[in-house]
Amino acid sequence: MAKKRPAKPLADAAATGQAEIKATWKVENVVATVVIDIGSTGEKVDLNHIARKFAECEYNPERFPGLVMRVGDPKATVLIFSTGKMVVTGMREAAEAEAVVDNVIKKMKQAKVDIKSEPVITIQNIVASGDLHTSIDLNEASILMDNTMYEPEVFPGLIYRMQDPKTVFLVFSTGRIVCTGAKTKEIVGEAVDKLVGEVKELGLAMIKGGFDAGDDEEFI
């Protein structure tokens, strides 16, 4: 929980009370893992065969043990391992995962991979970027907020490990933020909303000029 203190007036705030902070954000990347059963116990997927069959695949086992398959619609990158396990990255919506995996499974079957079960898809991480549209005093934030790390000589952003909902923020002095660790889009919204509340409560903000929000951004 953030350390308590009376909120100070925001710079550039209206004469009557504090200016309102309207944060915007959008999902940049959804990461999912996939598990399937293949053939008999101990059997491995022939990644070389898949790579030779499909031009959209790259496989260089000397550099990385997985095959890289690029899917065009929905757009995503899939890492396939010889055990049959997969990692899907690059999606913008969690709902896209099923279509991406169906596409990959179809190609694997065309490559004669014996798949014994339906894929089990788990969303592991949603990465979102956003803007609080206010400058942030990171030195003061590192003192007043718990679970933070700020070493500007190493990295220009403050790292804030929010406990509930469990997420990690990168917060920059310009007000730009990156949120990672959420499992759903709703959790991202809840976490950003809570961060805005803490910034207001602790008086860490100095409102910037107006902003234009894209159609795909969320408002709180």
C-alpha angles and dihedrals in degrees: 000000000000117000112258128241136141111281115249123222114273118243111251089017119149116266089251108062131313125324115254121253114220110188122200127196144164137195113258102176140008118199122199136174124217130201125193134169114237129195118304127342112294095015116140132211112250097234093177090060093050091048092052093048100050125048092205091067130090123193125176107156092184089066102029131006095223134075115240115220121183116209119200106197111062089016113239144130118236126199110205121194129199090250089063094251117132140193119207120200138167099051120136096204131038088222089067092066096084094052092047093050092046088055092051094045090052091054092046090053090050086055089055096253108160104228113189102182145033112268117262108219122197125183105224105175143004118201118200133178126205151150130242088198090226134092112249128214097225095183091057092042091056089055099043101038124070123228095028134134123195122174105156093183088062103031129004096222133075115240112219120186104201111203100201114059089021105237139127123234131197106205122191129198090246090062094254113139139189120202122197137167099052119131097203138030089242091060090052090055092048092050094048090047090053092047091053089051092052093048090052095044094050095042095236097140137095110185117236128205127291123297142207117225124209122236092251096056127103122228128210 
